Amino acid sequence: MKNNQIILMCFVACSIGWCSAPLIAAEAKTAAATQTHPSQMSAPQILALVHQITELQNKAMLTTSVIADVDALFALYSPDFEYVHEKYGGTYSRDLLYRNMLKAIEAKSFKDQLPRYQIEVVLPGLNAAAVRRYQQTGTPAYHLAMFEFADGKVRRIVEYW
């Protein structure tokens, strides 16, 4: 048996509770530790925020979208929000995305008359969620994204399609 197979078996055994050793050492509960780490969002909070973001993204990309739709969406993004999509050029700042969306609205570039995304699956984790959405406009396709959260807002979205 190879070392990587042994490590994988140990990881699986520990993750399903067949061993007594923790996978990660517990962090001390101190005031300093809680100040450096954002508060943990619950699974229902994450699910609600993913659904809200998707609804607002859909609304902001319709032919009928207005600046207030973009403002509502960006109110749920943290000040240091990043959008990462390697296929479409890499990492985009919150400010750049906001300006580009406003330009698209002014130029009437959005062509969707129906909501673009339909959520298929959300897998919430520790201040993050893997999200599979179905793009029902344009070229229909499944899209995978990772949403990361901080202080109740979306901190980062990484697209994997």
C-alpha positions, 0 to 999 in steps of 0.5 A: 500500500502506498503512503498516499493511500494510507493517508487517505484511509486515515483521513476517511477513518478519522472523518467518520469517527473511527479513530480518536485523534482529531484531524485538526487541533482545536483552537484555543478560545481566547479573546485574541483568537476571536478577534482575528477570525470572523464569526462563523455563519450557520448553515441556514445563514449561508443558504439564505445568503447564497439564495439572496445573492443568486436572486439579486445577480439574476435581477441585476443581469436582466434587460430591465435591470436598473442601478438600484438592482446593482446597488442591492447586490453589491450591498451584500458584498464585503468591501474587499470582495473579489470575483475570481474566474480564471477562464474570464481573466482572473481576479476582479475587485469589487470596484471594477465589477461595480463599474462594469455592471453600471456600464453594462446597464447604461449600454443596455448590454444585458439581454436576459429576460428570464433569470439566468441562474437556478440553484441546484445544490448548496453545500455549506461549510465553515464560512463558505459554500460550494454552489452548483447553479444551472445557467438557463439563459444563453448556452445552458450549462451547470456552473460550480462556484465557491462562495466565501463569507466574512462578517455576514457578507460575501467576501469572495466568489471563485468560479470553476467553469 
